[in-house]
Structures are given as structure tokens and as C-alpha cells.
Amino acid sequence: QVRLIESGGGSVQAGGSLRLSCARSGYTSRGRFMAWFRQAPGKEREGVAMISTSYGTTAYADSVKGRFTISQDNAKNTAYLQMNDLKPEDTAMYYCAADKRPGGAWDVESNYNYWGQGTQVTVSS
């Protein structure tokens, strides 16, 4: 069983920065990827960024490339999402996900088994 706990959300003005954290406990044999998703009111949950916990390989949604950075601290079993130059359209509930189905696309919600409770990010103009 894997447990994910997010933190670091908040309210900022456009152009500001936030860093989200996802602390992970528990073990899964498929635990080689961690990802961040977000869901705005009335919209579907979308993939934001992914990191391979084994190799450090990363991937990003086009909408956040150059502004967001995903990283990890394996000693702390924690993944981070550094968000810079935030825009009002980044406003959403942000979720951490783990245990991706092998071969599944990183940015598809249904490919993950474990989810955190979410942390709210609000960006005002």
C-alpha cells in the first residue's frame, strides 16, 4: 500500500512561485514513476509532470514547459514540483500520483493506482 501526502499549495499573484511536495510512504513493485496532475473546476484532470524515480527522466505538459520543474529526493521518498511564473490558468487542485501501469502514458489518470488528497493552488491576476 502506498500513501501520498501533498503540501505546499497556496495563493499567489501571477508571476509568483510555489513549490509543491509529495511525501510517499509504502512500497509498490511498480513504483518507478511519480507524477503531478491538476484539475480545475469543471475540467478534466490533466497530467502536469512526471519523473522516473529510477533514472530521473522527466516529462511535462506543453502548458508548463519552461515554468515548472519536477524533481525528487529519493532519500526522503519525496517528489517536488517547482512552479515559477505562475498564471491564473494554473489555478487548480494539484494531485500527486504513483504506481503507473507499465507501458501506460504518463499523463493518463487511469494509469495510476495511488493518489494523494490534493493541494489547492490559486493564482490571481
N, C-alpha and C positions, 0 to 999 in steps of 0.2 A: 504494500500500500504506500502510495506517495502522497505527501501533503505539501501544498504550495501556499505560501503566505506572502502577499504583495504589500508593499508600503511605498511611501514617497509621493503619493499624489497630492494635489492641492490646486489652488487658484493662482494664476499668474496673468500678467498682461502680455499681449502679443510682443514677440521678440525675446521673451524671457526663457528661462531654462528650468527644467526639473530632472531629477534622477529617480527612477523607479527601481525598487529592489524586489527580488523574488527569492525568498529563502525556501529551500527544498529539504524535506526530510523523507526518509523511507527509501526503499530500493525497488528498482524495476529493471528487468533484463533488457528492456528496450529504452533505457534512459539516456540515449546518446544525443538527444536534441532537446533544447528548450526554446520556447517561442513566446513572443508577446502578440496579443491580439487586442483589438479595441472595438467597442460597439457604441455608436452614438444613438440617441433616441430616434426610433423609427427606422433605423438602418440595420443591416445585417452585420454580424461580427466579421471583422476583416483582419487578416494577418498583417502585422506591422514589421516584425523582425524575427530572425531565428539564428541560433548558434548551435554548432555541433560541439557538444561538451568534450568529445574526444580529440577533435582536430582544430577547434576554434574557427572553423569555417562559418561565415555569416551570409545572410541574405536579407534583403529589405524590400518593402513595398516601394514602388516608384514615388509615391507621395511623400515619403520621409527620407529618401536617399539624400545624403549630404547634410542632413539635420539631426538625425537620430543615430546613435551608436549602441549596439548591443555588446555586452562583454560578460565575463564570468570570473568568479573566484572559486576554483574547484575545492580549495581547502575549506572554504566556508559553505560550499554547496549553494552558492548564491549567484543568480544572474541579475544583470543590471540593464537598464535602458536609459541612456543619457539622451535627453531631448533638448535640443537647442533651437533657437529661432522659432519658438512655438507660434502657431497661428490659431485663430479662432476655430478653424475647421479641424484642429487636432482635439477639440473638446470631445471627450468620450469616457466611458468606463474602460480601463485597461486591465486586461487579464493575462496572467502567466499560464502557460500550458506546458505539459511534459508527456513523455511516453508516446511518441509519434509512431504510427503504424509504419513498418519498414516499406520503403518504396513509395509511400504516400507523399503528396505535395505538402510542402511545409506550411503553406498558407491556407490550408483547408481545415476548418474547425473540426470536422468529423474524424480527422485522422489522429486526434489526440484523446487520450484516456483520462488525463488528470488536469484539473483546472483549479486556479486559486479563486478567492472570493471577489477579487476585483478591487481596483483603487481608482477613484474619480480624478480626472484631470480636466480642469476648466480654464480656458484661455479667453480672456476678454480683449476686445479691440480698443 
